[in-house]
Amino acid sequence: RIKAAEVRAHPFWTGLDWNAVMDRKVAPRAWRVLPTVEEMLAAKAAASANQAPQAASSSRSKEQPKPNQVVNTPANSTQLQNNQQQMFQGFSHTADSALQS
């Protein structure tokens, strides 16, 4: 298991005042409530209904997803880009289920 000292020493946390964290003086980041599954499905259905007449006449082009739009997850979405992977250098994780025998 990773110890607290190892977490604190990681470059990701550089500049963080751990005493302020422990004293609860650090404000948490803004929390954005995610839509419910029902809201996402309703938004997807509404978008499909609005785009149905246009779909026949328009060519297939990749569009950026709109906010709250339900999209399929790409098959390789679990793979991180090199610059993303570098942020986690020195960290490892083993699922608890793999530790139980």
Residue frames as a rotation matrix with the C-alpha (Angstrom) as fourth column:
ARG 1
0.571 0.821 0.000 0.00
0.821 -0.571 0.000 0.00
0.000 0.000 -1.000 0.00
ILE 2
-0.115 -0.552 0.826 1.07
0.460 -0.767 -0.448 3.57
0.881 0.328 0.342 -0.67
LYS 3
-0.168 -0.047 -0.985 1.95
0.972 -0.177 -0.157 5.52
-0.167 -0.983 0.076 2.47
ALA 4
0.799 0.554 -0.236 0.86
0.537 -0.833 -0.134 9.12
-0.271 -0.020 -0.963 3.11
ALA 5
0.220 -0.801 -0.557 4.46
-0.081 -0.584 0.808 10.37
-0.972 -0.133 -0.193 2.92
GLU 6
-0.630 -0.432 0.646 4.81
0.544 0.349 0.763 8.88
-0.555 0.832 0.015 -0.57
VAL 7
0.250 0.806 0.536 1.61
0.967 -0.232 -0.103 10.57
0.042 0.545 -0.838 -1.73
ARG 8
0.823 0.068 -0.564 2.67
0.244 -0.939 0.242 13.93
-0.514 -0.337 -0.789 -0.31
ALA 9
-0.093 -0.975 -0.201 6.10
0.014 -0.203 0.979 13.65
-0.996 0.088 0.032 -1.94
HIS 10
-0.051 0.095 0.994 4.69
0.919 0.393 0.010 13.10
-0.390 0.914 -0.107 -5.44
PRO 11
-0.909 -0.417 -0.010 5.27
0.372 -0.822 0.432 16.06
-0.188 0.389 0.902 -7.84
PHE 12
-0.303 0.876 0.374 1.52
0.625 -0.113 0.772 16.26
0.719 0.468 -0.513 -8.54
TRP 13
0.611 0.598 -0.518 1.02
0.759 -0.258 0.598 17.74
0.224 -0.759 -0.612 -5.07
THR 14
-0.504 -0.862 -0.058 3.86
0.854 -0.488 -0.182 20.28
0.129 -0.141 0.982 -5.31
GLY 15
-0.812 0.115 0.572 2.78
-0.061 -0.992 0.113 23.57
0.580 0.057 0.812 -3.78
LEU 16
0.268 0.950 -0.162 -0.09
0.083 0.145 0.986 22.10
0.960 -0.278 -0.039 -1.76
ASP 17
-0.508 -0.355 0.785 -0.13
-0.695 -0.369 -0.617 23.26
0.508 -0.859 -0.059 1.85
TRP 18
-0.365 0.331 -0.870 -0.86
0.261 0.934 0.246 20.01
0.893 -0.138 -0.428 3.68
ASN 19
-0.885 0.062 -0.462 -1.33
0.446 -0.169 -0.879 21.82
-0.133 -0.984 0.122 7.00
ALA 20
-0.694 0.674 -0.255 -4.09
-0.686 -0.726 -0.054 23.92
-0.221 0.137 0.965 5.41
VAL 21
-0.322 0.566 -0.759 -5.67
-0.421 0.633 0.650 20.73
0.848 0.529 0.034 4.09
MET 22
-0.562 0.041 -0.826 -5.59
0.595 0.714 -0.370 19.13
0.575 -0.699 -0.426 7.53
ASP 23
-0.851 0.243 -0.466 -7.06
0.240 -0.609 -0.756 22.30
-0.467 -0.755 0.460 9.07
ARG 24
-0.078 0.851 0.519 -9.80
0.949 0.223 -0.222 22.24
-0.304 0.475 -0.825 6.40
LYS 25
0.036 -0.002 -0.999 -8.77
0.034 -0.999 0.003 25.66
-0.999 -0.034 -0.035 5.11
VAL 26
-0.924 -0.341 -0.170 -8.49
-0.178 -0.009 0.984 24.50
-0.337 0.940 -0.053 1.50
ALA 27
0.008 0.976 -0.217 -11.72
-0.735 -0.141 -0.663 24.95
-0.678 0.165 0.717 -0.42
PRO 28
-0.228 -0.041 0.973 -12.76
0.381 0.916 0.128 21.87
-0.896 0.400 -0.193 -2.40
ARG 29
-0.992 -0.114 -0.053 -13.09
-0.012 -0.333 0.943 22.18
-0.126 0.936 0.329 -6.14
ALA 30
-0.330 0.923 -0.201 -16.49
-0.890 -0.375 -0.261 23.05
-0.316 0.092 0.944 -7.53
TRP 31
-0.742 0.183 0.645 -18.71
0.170 0.982 -0.084 20.02
-0.649 0.048 -0.760 -7.87
ARG 32
-0.549 0.572 -0.610 -20.81
-0.836 -0.374 0.401 19.75
0.002 0.730 0.684 -10.99
VAL 33
-0.119 0.602 0.790 -23.81
-0.354 0.717 -0.600 17.47
-0.928 -0.351 0.128 -10.70
LEU 34
-0.969 -0.212 -0.125 -23.98
-0.202 0.395 0.896 14.98
-0.140 0.894 -0.426 -13.54
PRO 35
-0.170 0.960 -0.225 -27.32
-0.964 -0.115 0.238 14.37
0.203 0.257 0.945 -15.25
THR 36
-0.012 0.267 0.964 -29.19
-0.495 0.836 -0.238 11.18
-0.869 -0.480 0.122 -14.39
VAL 37
-0.828 -0.249 0.503 -29.30
0.224 0.675 0.703 8.30
-0.515 0.694 -0.503 -16.85
GLU 38
0.069 0.950 0.303 -32.92
0.868 0.093 -0.488 9.15
-0.492 0.297 -0.818 -17.59
GLU 39
0.581 0.097 -0.808 -32.00
-0.080 -0.981 -0.175 12.77
-0.810 0.167 -0.563 -18.38
MET 40
-0.473 -0.829 -0.299 -29.17
-0.471 -0.050 0.881 11.67
-0.745 0.557 -0.367 -20.67
LEU 41
-0.697 0.265 0.666 -31.41
0.578 0.758 0.303 9.19
-0.424 0.596 -0.682 -22.51
ALA 42
0.435 0.890 -0.135 -34.13
0.667 -0.419 -0.616 11.81
-0.605 0.177 -0.776 -22.89
ALA 43
0.290 -0.420 -0.860 -31.58
-0.432 -0.859 0.274 14.29
-0.854 0.292 -0.431 -24.26
LYS 44
-0.782 -0.595 0.187 -30.28
-0.147 0.468 0.871 11.65
-0.606 0.654 -0.453 -26.68
ALA 45
-0.291 0.764 0.576 -33.80
0.851 0.482 -0.210 10.83
-0.438 0.429 -0.790 -27.85
ALA 46
0.624 0.527 -0.577 -34.60
0.274 -0.839 -0.471 14.52
-0.732 0.136 -0.668 -28.33
ALA 47
-0.123 -0.762 -0.636 -31.38
-0.564 -0.473 0.677 15.07
-0.817 0.442 -0.371 -30.27
SER 48
-0.815 -0.149 0.560 -32.07
0.272 0.755 0.596 12.03
-0.512 0.639 -0.575 -32.46
ALA 49
0.143 0.959 0.246 -35.58
0.842 0.013 -0.540 13.24
-0.520 0.285 -0.805 -33.17
ASN 50
0.600 0.046 -0.799 -34.29
-0.124 -0.981 -0.149 16.69
-0.790 0.189 -0.583 -34.13
GLN 51
-0.307 -0.858 -0.412 -31.53
-0.650 -0.128 0.749 15.31
-0.695 0.498 -0.519 -36.35
ALA 52
-0.165 0.272 0.948 -33.53
0.360 0.912 -0.199 12.58
-0.918 0.308 -0.249 -38.10
PRO 53
0.850 0.506 0.145 -34.72
0.305 -0.250 -0.919 14.74
-0.429 0.825 -0.367 -41.03
GLN 54
0.628 -0.674 -0.389 -31.25
-0.741 -0.670 -0.034 16.23
-0.238 0.310 -0.921 -41.44
ALA 55
-0.028 -0.716 0.698 -29.45
-0.366 0.657 0.659 12.89
-0.930 -0.237 -0.280 -41.29
ALA 56
0.438 0.259 0.861 -30.79
0.588 0.642 -0.492 11.71
-0.680 0.721 0.129 -44.62
SER 57
0.950 0.021 0.311 -29.66
0.266 -0.571 -0.777 14.81
0.161 0.821 -0.548 -46.47
SER 58
0.648 -0.751 0.128 -26.36
-0.758 -0.618 0.209 15.54
-0.078 -0.232 -0.969 -44.71
SER 59
0.296 -0.646 -0.704 -23.10
-0.251 0.658 -0.710 13.69
0.922 0.387 0.032 -45.25
ARG 60
0.847 -0.053 -0.529 -21.61
0.476 0.516 0.712 11.63
0.235 -0.855 0.463 -42.43
SER 61
0.039 -0.854 0.518 -19.17
-0.097 -0.519 -0.849 13.88
0.995 -0.017 -0.103 -40.60
LYS 62
-0.186 -0.172 -0.967 -17.74
0.884 0.400 -0.241 13.56
0.429 -0.900 0.078 -37.12
GLU 63
0.307 0.350 0.885 -19.32
-0.103 -0.912 0.397 16.11
0.946 -0.213 -0.244 -34.84
GLN 64
-0.825 -0.543 0.155 -18.16
-0.160 -0.038 -0.986 17.04
0.542 -0.839 -0.055 -31.38
PRO 65
-0.273 0.752 -0.601 -20.51
0.850 0.480 0.215 15.74
0.450 -0.452 -0.770 -28.66
LYS 66
-0.047 0.364 0.930 -22.73
-0.198 -0.916 0.349 18.38
0.979 -0.168 0.115 -27.15
PRO 67
-0.799 -0.223 0.558 -22.95
-0.566 -0.033 -0.824 18.84
0.203 -0.974 -0.100 -23.36
ASN 68
-0.299 0.655 0.694 -25.05
-0.638 0.404 -0.656 16.14
-0.710 -0.639 0.297 -21.70
GLN 69
0.391 0.384 -0.837 -25.09
-0.895 0.372 -0.247 14.11
0.216 0.845 0.489 -24.93
VAL 70
0.468 -0.197 0.861 -24.80
-0.308 0.877 0.368 10.36
-0.828 -0.438 0.350 -24.48
VAL 71
0.389 -0.422 -0.819 -22.09
-0.894 0.043 -0.447 8.95
0.224 0.906 -0.360 -26.74
ASN 72
0.951 -0.133 -0.278 -20.54
0.143 0.990 0.017 5.54
0.273 -0.056 0.960 -27.21
THR 73
0.580 -0.805 0.123 -17.25
-0.492 -0.227 0.840 5.03
-0.649 -0.548 -0.528 -25.43
PRO 74
0.395 -0.502 -0.769 -14.41
-0.808 0.209 -0.552 4.18
0.438 0.839 -0.323 -27.82
ALA 75
0.871 -0.044 -0.489 -12.98
0.137 0.978 0.155 0.69
0.471 -0.202 0.859 -27.41
ASN 76
0.000 -0.972 -0.236 -9.53
0.752 0.155 -0.641 2.08
0.659 -0.177 0.731 -26.51
SER 77
0.514 0.289 0.808 -10.77
-0.113 -0.911 0.397 4.67
0.851 -0.295 -0.435 -24.04
THR 78
0.974 -0.166 -0.156 -8.87
0.191 0.227 0.955 3.06
-0.123 -0.960 0.253 -21.15
GLN 79
0.168 -0.964 0.206 -5.57
0.980 0.142 -0.138 3.82
0.104 0.225 0.969 -22.82
LEU 80
0.671 -0.019 -0.741 -3.93
0.281 -0.919 0.278 7.04
-0.686 -0.395 -0.611 -21.72
GLN 81
0.842 -0.474 0.257 -1.93
0.075 -0.368 -0.927 9.27
0.534 0.800 -0.275 -23.99
ASN 82
0.057 -0.933 -0.356 1.78
0.734 0.281 -0.618 9.51
0.677 -0.226 0.701 -23.16
ASN 83
-0.591 -0.301 0.748 1.49
-0.147 -0.872 -0.467 12.94
0.793 -0.386 0.471 -21.53
GLN 84
0.426 0.791 0.439 -1.40
-0.702 -0.018 0.712 11.69
0.571 -0.611 0.547 -19.38
GLN 85
0.756 -0.176 -0.631 0.47
0.341 0.928 0.149 8.53
0.559 -0.328 0.761 -18.40
GLN 86
-0.280 -0.952 0.124 3.49
0.408 -0.235 -0.882 10.60
0.869 -0.197 0.454 -17.29
MET 87
-0.059 0.325 0.944 1.35
-0.684 -0.702 0.199 12.30
0.727 -0.634 0.264 -14.63
PHE 88
0.839 0.461 0.289 0.98
-0.531 0.575 0.623 8.91
0.121 -0.676 0.727 -12.90
GLN 89
0.234 -0.843 -0.485 4.62
-0.103 0.474 -0.874 7.89
0.967 0.255 0.024 -13.14
GLY 90
-0.769 -0.595 0.234 5.70
-0.332 0.059 -0.941 6.27
0.547 -0.801 -0.244 -9.89
PHE 91
-0.252 0.760 0.599 2.16
-0.887 0.067 -0.458 5.29
-0.388 -0.646 0.657 -8.90
SER 92
-0.847 0.106 -0.520 0.67
-0.193 0.852 0.487 1.82
0.495 0.513 -0.702 -9.17
HIS 93
-0.178 0.854 0.489 -2.66
-0.969 -0.064 -0.240 0.27
-0.174 -0.517 0.838 -8.34
THR 94
-0.918 0.050 -0.393 -3.83
-0.036 0.977 0.208 -3.24
0.394 0.205 -0.896 -7.70
ALA 95
-0.035 0.988 0.153 -7.54
-0.588 -0.145 0.796 -3.91
0.808 -0.062 0.586 -7.39
ASP 96
-0.257 0.002 0.966 -8.56
-0.944 0.213 -0.252 -5.21
-0.206 -0.977 -0.053 -3.98
SER 97
0.776 0.619 0.122 -10.20
-0.570 0.771 -0.283 -8.19
-0.269 0.150 0.951 -5.68
ALA 98
0.566 -0.636 -0.525 -6.79
-0.244 0.478 -0.844 -9.23
0.788 0.605 0.115 -7.04
LEU 99
-0.397 -0.744 0.538 -5.31
-0.732 -0.098 -0.675 -9.17
0.554 -0.661 -0.506 -3.53
GLN 100
0.106 0.521 0.847 -7.86
-0.883 0.441 -0.160 -11.56
-0.457 -0.731 0.506 -2.10
SER 101
-0.561 -0.342 -0.754 -7.25
-0.692 0.694 0.200 -15.22
0.454 0.634 -0.626 -2.64
